[in-house]
Amino acid sequence: MYSVHQQYLDMAAGFHVIELRDEKGNRHLVQLAVGHDACPACGAVHPKDNLESLDPVAAVSQISQALNTSQQQMHAYAAKHGLAVK
């Protein structure tokens, strides 16, 4: 099952990065944009105004559940077809 391994704020990229890992070391990165938006033509910076609506706990919960469901489905598929799991 996937769970939070580490998280940090990448100031250069403007992302709250959350690394999820399962018991075998498989990883998945969740990246929430918390920095600024920039105009693609001139590069003008526009600070984000929706930071209070971001919910990292809910995002991790939703993504972990989806990853775990997918993992369970793959194991069921492998068992049904007699496949080894790597």
Secondary structure as the mmCIF struct_conf table of DSSP 4:
data_model
#
loop_
_struct_conf.conf_type_id
_struct_conf.id
_struct_conf.beg_label_comp_id
_struct_conf.beg_label_asym_id
_struct_conf.beg_label_seq_id
_struct_conf.end_label_comp_id
_struct_conf.end_label_asym_id
_struct_conf.end_label_seq_id
STRN STRN1 SER A 3 ASP A 10
TURN_TY1_P TURN_TY1_P1 MET A 11 GLY A 14
STRN STRN2 PHE A 15 ARG A 21
TURN_TY1_P TURN_TY1_P2 GLU A 23 LYS A 24
STRN STRN3 ARG A 27 ALA A 33
BEND BEND1 GLY A 35 GLY A 35
STRN STRN4 ASP A 37 ALA A 38
TURN_TY1_P TURN_TY1_P3 PRO A 40 CYS A 42
STRN STRN5 VAL A 45 HIS A 46
BEND BEND2 ASP A 49 ASP A 49
HELX_RH_3T_P HELX_RH_3T_P1 LEU A 51 SER A 53
HELX_RH_AL_P HELX_RH_AL_P1 PRO A 56 LYS A 80
TURN_TY1_P TURN_TY1_P4 HIS A 81 GLY A 82
#
